[in-house]
Amino acid sequence: MGNDRSGTGAETVSGPGYALLLAAGPAGKQRLMDAAAALPQLAAVPPAALLGTPGGASVVQLVDPADPQTVLTHLRTAAAHPGPVLVHLAGQLTLDAKQRLPHLALARTTPRTARYTALPWHWLAAELGRRPPGSTVVVADLVADETAWPPLSTAGPSALSAGLTLYGTVTPAPPKRRLATPDYSRALAALLRAAPERPPLALLHQRAAQDAGLGPGPELLLNGAEPADAYAPPAVAPRAAQAGQSAPLGATGGAEAAERAVPAEQAGPTGAAGPADAPAPPPPGWAPEADPLASTHAAIFEAANAGRHSEAASMAAAWEQEALRTAGPRSDEAIHWLEVRADLCRIAGDPARACELWLAVAGARLGNGEPVGHPEVEGAVDRAHHQWQFVADRGRAGALAPLLIELRGRVPGRRPGALEAVRRRAELLRTPARTP
């Protein structure tokens, strides 16, 4: 914590604090913990006691978010705070099916869609890891599902610490038809409410684990240590630096501005891996599946981000032609490279072409029989819609409008009003532009 010296020797940060209390989990049968039950008691703790900041604190609660970009936005707000920061997480861990890296499950997460609908743990590490040492603490009360627990229990706490000051517990999934309860969080809240002065976090953690009955079981206790072999967070987190710029490929959806017709909550996945925001190397004991195209993607996006757009587009087009030749136009490989080309057009500042390509991606996926509610179908249409909003040429925007309207009618997205937003702008485009 900002002014907590719990034996780590870290420097401290003073001033008003900021606490983000996050409770998340999948809906329905996939939910393993009653995560939201952690928040009422924590919220009842005086902010100064929660963070150990005599100057007070702001406390923000986030319950059952549906989209990782929503959580990322809140994490960035916390990471930008100049004073001490506490992030409390209650929920469940899962692995994405492709890279086998830990993710925090959110409301729409399923085993098949974790890569697109859950929060990658390395995003958390990247956002908070850049803050001054001693200024930030993450407190976790987590359950690991059947995909995450075996490698996590083998790797130990270093699989999650990743340079973070991390306290808390991770337990295996409860028996079928039972929900785990956030006992650690409740014990922590009770101790904070009862203590006349906030004790050091190491002692607070030890007491909370004891009061919650943790320790003798198979659970992992996260004691705030930063092991030397913990893997480092990525140097740059997925970030949209300007309006119209979605997160690079490999991020779980785009970071569009919330006030636009296609909000961050609707941004969809691309399914590819980008160089600047590639996942961090795994910790010891964790064995993600290797991506044979990682170096190819790295070279392509290194060129694009350096402004060598023709070079990047040529490389991607060559790989797309190879996919078309070997696997066919409707193959996953061909659609993947179509997505890569669409994102390269975004980086190059050609929203009209990016929109065209995302529309083609959506059409291909629907043509393959993917349902209209599939995250990748929704993501393609959302991104096409978002890029279309930045097409300044009225003729090109007007020409794209009918196909976008048709697809929006079939794939309305998660937020009401997206189809009407397209129709309204299309109508405006048909009106002759006023001249001064």
Buried (B, 14 or more C-beta within 10 A) or exposed (E): BBBBBBEBEBEBBBBBBBBBBBBBBBEEEBBBBBBBBBBEBBBEBEBBBBBBBEBBBBBEBBBBBBBBBBBBBBBBBBBEBBBBBBBBBBBBBBBBEEBBBBBBBBBBBBBEBBBBBBBBBBBBBBBBBBBEBBBBBBBBBBBBBEBBBEBBBEBBBBBBBBBBBBBBBBBBBEEEEEEBBBBBBBBBBBBBBEEEEBBBBBEBBBBBBEBBEBEEEEBBBBBBBBEEEBBBBBEEBBBBEEEBBBBBBBBBBBBBBEEBBBBBBBBBBBBBBBBBBBBBEBBBBBEBEEBEBBEBBBBBBBBBBEEBBEBBBEBBBEBBEEBBEEBEEEBEBBBBBBBBBBBBBBBBEBBBBBBBBBBBBBBBBBEEEBEBEBBBBBBBBBBBBBBBBBBEEBEBBBBBBEBBEEBBEEBBBBEEEBBEBBBEBBEEBEEEEEEE
